[in-house]
């Protein structure tokens, strides 16, 4: 079980601290509020007034009985006695230091994606979490949607799709002129992988999931379009495509982009049929979702009628509920850091190939 200093007046609930006031935190604040087994007790920014404003905004959306403390430094949050876990949405270029410092302080970690600048860095981060007996999980929400279990059963039933031959995925959105000029996702010091890290991470994760977490034999990647903004020293991918080759003549491909209009679909093709998900990253409805199998629409209810509202069963709520269950149990689940590392390895190989002009990169297995 969780150590006594991790218990506090909230009882059997994980007490979260937000390390940064990034906008995505508002969505996850709401998720924690509906999880049933976690609360937010502190928010830290380099500017305490920014922390106060973030808390005020979030309390209007989903209030906690006791408003979280507003802190003016990350160090103060790391040292806080009433915080069991940290949600870390800092830019990728800053994450390694704070994940390791959180782990050394005995804090569990939910880390936004991409998790690190390299697989080597992520291995250090995961090792620190393992050494200090804290749970690590990345913030890929679709992994926690009940639809995924249903899709798994269909893919594996041997008749609906048959033997998988090809997996394809696209995740894109059109960022616009202001986005390309000012957003941190096109700043090479903060997010050097650009659209590959921000969007391609999801495509890679779905492909690996569909193929039961086997790594590809080789990867080729191409930066189709890139940009350099004035404050960014290197070009950042805006359009990226990749081809992945697995054993048994299985292949996969994906495309991620900050320039193409919004798409978020995945397709699994096999010897007997196909399965298509039109909204694999963000479902159109938290209460009911769907996917297509050989022209037949399969609807998936997240909860029985009248049993839950959308917030309570949303995939982001399930993420924090699952994570908190692991933290409260005291039994670490190695699955989550393992799949984060595999995703990072494939992303790194895609970027390495692209930087080498599309040369195939062979991945070490095991």
C-alpha positions as CSV (number, residue, x, y, z in Angstrom):
1,X,0.0,0.0,0.0
2,X,0.9,3.6,-0.3
3,X,3.2,4.9,2.4
4,X,1.6,6.9,5.3
5,X,3.0,10.2,4.1
6,X,1.1,9.6,0.9
7,X,-2.3,9.3,2.6
8,X,-3.3,12.7,4.2
9,X,-6.8,13.9,5.0
10,X,-8.3,13.0,1.6
11,X,-8.2,9.3,2.5
12,X,-7.7,6.7,-0.2
13,X,-7.2,9.3,-3.0
14,X,-4.1,10.1,-4.9
15,X,-3.2,13.8,-4.4
16,X,-2.0,15.3,-7.7
17,X,0.2,18.3,-8.3
18,X,0.2,20.0,-11.7
19,X,3.8,20.9,-12.7
20,X,2.9,23.7,-15.2
21,X,-0.3,25.5,-16.1
22,X,-0.4,24.3,-19.7
23,X,-3.8,24.5,-21.3
24,X,-4.2,20.7,-21.6
25,X,-4.1,20.6,-17.8
26,X,-7.7,22.0,-17.7
27,X,-9.0,18.9,-19.4
28,X,-7.1,16.6,-17.1
29,X,-8.1,18.6,-14.0
30,X,-11.7,17.8,-14.9
31,X,-10.8,14.1,-15.5
32,X,-9.2,13.9,-12.0
33,X,-12.3,15.5,-10.5
34,X,-14.5,12.8,-12.0
35,X,-12.1,9.9,-11.3
36,X,-13.4,9.0,-7.9
37,X,-9.9,8.1,-6.6
38,X,-7.8,11.3,-7.0
39,X,-7.9,15.0,-6.4
40,X,-5.7,18.0,-7.2
41,X,-4.0,19.6,-4.2
42,X,-1.4,22.0,-5.8
43,X,-0.5,23.7,-9.0
44,X,3.0,25.2,-9.7
45,X,4.1,27.7,-12.2
46,X,7.2,30.0,-12.4
47,X,4.7,32.7,-11.7
48,X,2.5,32.2,-8.7
49,X,-0.2,34.6,-10.1
50,X,-0.4,32.3,-13.1
51,X,-1.0,29.3,-10.8
52,X,-3.8,31.2,-9.0
53,X,-5.5,32.1,-12.3
54,X,-5.2,28.5,-13.5
55,X,-6.8,27.2,-10.3
56,X,-9.6,29.8,-10.4
57,X,-10.4,28.9,-14.0
58,X,-10.4,25.1,-13.3
59,X,-12.4,25.5,-10.1
60,X,-15.2,27.1,-12.1
61,X,-15.2,24.0,-14.4
62,X,-14.8,21.3,-11.8
63,X,-14.4,22.5,-8.2
64,X,-12.6,20.6,-5.5
65,X,-14.0,21.1,-2.0
66,X,-10.6,22.5,-0.9
67,X,-9.0,24.6,-3.6
68,X,-5.5,23.5,-4.5
69,X,-2.5,25.5,-3.3
70,X,-1.0,27.9,-5.8
71,X,2.8,27.6,-5.9
72,X,5.4,29.8,-7.5
73,X,8.1,27.3,-8.3
74,X,8.4,23.7,-9.5
75,X,10.8,23.0,-6.6
76,X,8.2,23.8,-4.1
77,X,5.8,21.4,-5.7
78,X,8.4,18.6,-5.8
79,X,8.9,19.1,-2.0
80,X,5.2,19.3,-1.1
81,X,4.1,16.8,1.5
82,X,0.5,16.8,0.4
83,X,1.2,15.7,-3.1
84,X,1.5,12.0,-4.1
85,X,1.7,12.3,-7.9
86,X,2.7,14.8,-10.5
87,X,1.1,15.5,-13.8
88,X,3.9,16.9,-16.0
89,X,2.8,18.7,-19.3
90,X,6.1,20.6,-19.7
91,X,7.6,20.8,-23.1
92,X,9.5,17.7,-24.1
93,X,12.8,19.4,-23.9
94,X,12.3,20.0,-20.2
95,X,10.7,16.8,-19.0
96,X,13.6,14.5,-18.2
97,X,14.9,16.6,-15.3
98,X,11.5,17.0,-13.7
99,X,10.4,13.5,-14.1
100,X,13.6,12.3,-12.4
101,X,13.3,14.8,-9.7
102,X,9.7,13.9,-9.1
103,X,10.6,10.2,-8.9
104,X,13.5,10.9,-6.4
105,X,11.0,12.8,-4.2
106,X,8.7,9.7,-4.2
107,X,6.1,11.2,-6.5
108,X,4.2,9.1,-9.1
109,X,4.3,10.6,-12.6
110,X,1.8,11.1,-15.5
111,X,4.0,12.5,-18.3
112,X,2.6,14.1,-21.5
113,X,3.9,12.9,-24.8
114,X,6.3,12.5,-26.5
115,X,7.9,11.5,-23.2
116,X,11.5,12.4,-23.9
117,X,14.0,13.7,-26.4
118,X,15.3,10.2,-27.0
119,X,14.8,6.6,-25.9
120,X,18.1,6.9,-23.9
121,X,16.6,9.8,-21.9
122,X,13.3,7.9,-21.4
123,X,15.2,4.9,-20.1
124,X,16.8,7.1,-17.4
125,X,13.4,8.5,-16.5
126,X,11.8,5.1,-16.2
127,X,14.8,3.7,-14.3
128,X,14.4,6.5,-11.7
129,X,10.7,5.7,-11.3
130,X,11.4,2.0,-10.9
131,X,14.2,2.7,-8.4
132,X,12.0,4.9,-6.3
133,X,8.9,2.6,-6.5
134,X,6.7,5.1,-8.3
135,X,4.3,4.6,-11.2
136,X,5.1,6.1,-14.6
137,X,2.5,6.5,-17.4
138,X,2.3,8.6,-20.5
139,X,-0.8,10.7,-21.3
140,X,-2.2,8.7,-24.3
141,X,-5.9,8.9,-23.5
142,X,-7.3,6.5,-26.2
143,X,-5.5,3.6,-24.5
144,X,-8.0,3.9,-21.7
145,X,-11.2,3.9,-23.8
146,X,-13.4,0.8,-23.4
147,X,-13.8,0.7,-27.2
148,X,-10.2,-0.5,-27.5
149,X,-11.0,-3.8,-25.7
150,X,-13.8,-4.4,-28.1
151,X,-11.6,-3.7,-31.1
152,X,-9.0,-6.0,-29.7
153,X,-11.5,-8.9,-29.5
154,X,-12.5,-8.3,-33.1
155,X,-9.0,-8.1,-34.5
156,X,-8.0,-11.3,-32.6
157,X,-11.1,-13.4,-33.3
158,X,-9.4,-14.9,-36.4
159,X,-12.4,-14.4,-38.7
160,X,-13.4,-10.7,-38.9
161,X,-10.0,-9.4,-40.1
162,X,-7.9,-12.6,-40.3
163,X,-4.2,-12.3,-40.3
164,X,-3.1,-8.7,-40.2
165,X,-1.3,-7.5,-43.3
166,X,-1.3,-3.7,-43.0
167,X,-2.0,-1.0,-40.4
168,X,-2.5,2.6,-41.5
169,X,-3.0,5.7,-39.5
170,X,-3.3,9.5,-39.9
171,X,-3.5,12.2,-37.3
172,X,-3.4,15.8,-38.5
173,X,-4.7,19.3,-37.9
174,X,-4.2,22.6,-39.7
175,X,-2.3,24.8,-37.3
176,X,-2.7,28.1,-39.0
177,X,-0.3,31.0,-39.4
178,X,-0.2,32.1,-35.8
179,X,0.4,28.5,-34.6
180,X,3.3,28.1,-37.0
181,X,4.8,31.4,-35.8
182,X,4.4,31.2,-32.0
183,X,3.4,27.7,-30.8
184,X,6.0,25.8,-28.8
185,X,5.4,22.7,-30.9
186,X,7.4,24.4,-33.7
187,X,10.3,25.4,-31.5
188,X,13.2,22.9,-31.9
189,X,14.6,23.4,-28.4
190,X,11.3,22.5,-26.8
191,X,9.6,20.1,-29.3
192,X,12.3,19.1,-31.8
193,X,10.1,16.3,-33.2
194,X,7.3,18.7,-34.2
195,X,4.2,17.0,-35.7
196,X,5.9,13.6,-35.4
197,X,6.1,13.9,-31.6
198,X,2.8,15.7,-31.0
199,X,0.7,13.6,-33.4
200,X,2.8,10.8,-34.8
201,X,3.2,9.4,-31.3
202,X,-0.5,8.4,-31.3
203,X,-0.2,6.8,-34.8
204,X,2.8,4.8,-33.6
205,X,1.0,3.8,-30.4
206,X,-2.0,2.4,-32.3
207,X,0.2,0.5,-34.7
208,X,2.2,-1.1,-31.9
209,X,-1.0,-1.9,-30.0
210,X,-2.7,-3.5,-33.1
211,X,0.4,-5.7,-33.6
212,X,0.6,-6.8,-29.9
213,X,3.6,-4.6,-29.1
214,X,6.1,-6.1,-31.5
215,X,8.7,-3.7,-32.7
216,X,9.2,-3.2,-36.5
217,X,12.3,-4.7,-38.1
218,X,13.0,-1.5,-39.9
219,X,11.7,2.0,-40.3
220,X,11.9,4.7,-42.9
221,X,10.7,8.3,-42.3
222,X,10.4,11.4,-44.3
223,X,10.0,15.1,-43.3
224,X,7.8,16.3,-46.1
225,X,7.7,19.9,-44.9
226,X,9.5,21.7,-42.1
227,X,9.8,25.3,-40.8
228,X,12.2,27.4,-38.8
229,X,10.7,30.2,-36.7
230,X,12.8,33.1,-35.5
231,X,13.4,31.8,-32.0
232,X,13.9,28.2,-33.1
233,X,17.5,27.3,-34.1
234,X,16.6,24.2,-36.2
235,X,13.8,23.2,-38.6
236,X,10.8,21.3,-37.1
237,X,8.7,18.7,-39.0
238,X,5.3,20.0,-40.1
239,X,4.4,17.1,-42.4
240,X,5.8,13.6,-41.7
241,X,5.3,10.2,-43.2
242,X,6.8,6.9,-42.2
243,X,6.8,3.2,-43.3
244,X,7.3,0.4,-40.8
245,X,8.2,-3.2,-41.8
246,X,7.5,-6.0,-39.3
247,X,8.1,-9.8,-39.5
248,X,5.8,-12.1,-41.4
249,X,5.4,-9.7,-44.3
250,X,3.3,-7.2,-42.2
251,X,3.7,-3.5,-42.8
252,X,2.4,-0.2,-41.4
253,X,2.4,3.4,-42.4
254,X,1.4,6.7,-40.9
255,X,1.1,10.4,-41.7
256,X,1.1,13.3,-39.2
257,X,0.8,16.9,-40.0
258,X,0.3,20.4,-38.7
259,X,-0.7,21.5,-42.3
260,X,-3.4,19.1,-43.3
261,X,-7.0,19.5,-42.1
262,X,-8.2,17.5,-39.1
263,X,-8.1,13.7,-39.5
264,X,-7.7,11.0,-36.9
265,X,-8.3,7.6,-38.4
266,X,-6.8,4.1,-38.2
267,X,-7.3,1.1,-40.5
268,X,-6.3,-2.5,-40.0
269,X,-6.3,-4.7,-43.1
270,X,-6.1,-8.5,-43.0
271,X,-6.5,-11.6,-45.1
272,X,-10.3,-11.8,-44.4
273,X,-11.4,-8.2,-43.9
274,X,-10.7,-4.8,-42.4
275,X,-11.4,-2.7,-39.4
276,X,-11.6,1.1,-39.5
277,X,-11.8,3.6,-36.7
278,X,-12.6,7.2,-37.8
279,X,-11.8,8.9,-34.5
280,X,-9.2,6.8,-32.7
281,X,-7.6,9.6,-30.8
282,X,-10.6,11.7,-29.6
283,X,-13.9,9.9,-29.7
284,X,-16.9,11.8,-30.9
285,X,-18.8,10.8,-27.8
286,X,-17.7,9.7,-24.3
287,X,-20.9,7.7,-23.8
288,X,-21.0,5.8,-27.1
289,X,-18.3,5.3,-29.7
290,X,-18.1,3.2,-32.8
291,X,-15.8,1.4,-35.3
292,X,-16.4,-0.2,-38.7
293,X,-15.8,-3.9,-39.6
294,X,-16.2,-4.8,-43.2
295,X,-18.9,-2.1,-43.8
296,X,-20.7,-3.0,-40.6
297,X,-20.9,-0.3,-37.9
298,X,-20.2,-1.6,-34.4
299,X,-21.4,0.7,-31.6
300,X,-19.8,0.6,-28.1
301,X,-21.4,2.0,-25.0
302,X,-19.1,3.2,-22.4
303,X,-21.7,2.8,-19.6
304,X,-25.2,1.5,-19.3
305,X,-27.9,4.1,-19.7
306,X,-28.3,6.1,-16.5
307,X,-25.2,4.8,-14.9
308,X,-22.7,7.5,-15.8
309,X,-22.3,10.8,-17.5
310,X,-19.7,11.5,-20.2
311,X,-17.2,13.1,-17.8
312,X,-17.2,10.0,-15.5
313,X,-16.5,7.5,-18.3
314,X,-14.4,9.7,-20.6
315,X,-11.1,8.2,-21.7
316,X,-9.0,10.8,-19.9
317,X,-11.0,10.1,-16.7
318,X,-10.2,6.4,-17.1
319,X,-6.5,7.2,-17.6
320,X,-6.3,9.0,-14.2
321,X,-8.5,6.4,-12.5
322,X,-6.3,3.6,-13.7
323,X,-3.1,5.4,-12.9
324,X,-4.4,6.2,-9.4
325,X,-5.4,2.6,-8.8
326,X,-1.8,1.5,-9.5
327,X,-0.4,4.2,-7.2
328,X,-2.8,3.4,-4.3
329,X,-2.2,-0.3,-4.6
330,X,1.6,0.1,-4.2
331,X,2.1,-2.5,-7.0
332,X,3.7,-0.9,-10.0
333,X,2.5,-1.8,-13.4
334,X,5.5,-2.2,-15.7
335,X,3.3,-2.3,-18.8
336,X,2.8,1.4,-19.1
337,X,6.5,2.5,-19.0
338,X,7.3,-0.4,-21.4
339,X,4.9,0.7,-24.1
340,X,6.0,4.3,-23.7
341,X,9.6,3.2,-24.3
342,X,8.6,1.2,-27.4
343,X,6.7,4.1,-28.8
344,X,9.7,6.4,-28.2
345,X,12.1,3.9,-29.9
346,X,10.0,3.8,-33.0
347,X,9.6,7.6,-33.0
348,X,13.4,8.0,-32.7
349,X,14.0,5.6,-35.6
350,X,11.5,7.5,-37.8
351,X,13.3,10.8,-37.1
352,X,16.8,9.3,-37.5
353,X,15.7,7.9,-40.9
354,X,14.3,11.2,-42.0
355,X,17.4,13.1,-41.0
356,X,19.4,10.6,-43.0
357,X,17.4,11.3,-46.2
358,X,15.0,8.4,-45.7
359,X,17.6,5.7,-45.1
360,X,16.1,2.6,-43.5
361,X,16.8,2.3,-39.8
362,X,17.0,-1.2,-38.4
363,X,15.6,-1.5,-34.8
364,X,17.2,-3.8,-32.3
365,X,14.6,-6.3,-31.1
366,X,14.0,-7.2,-27.5
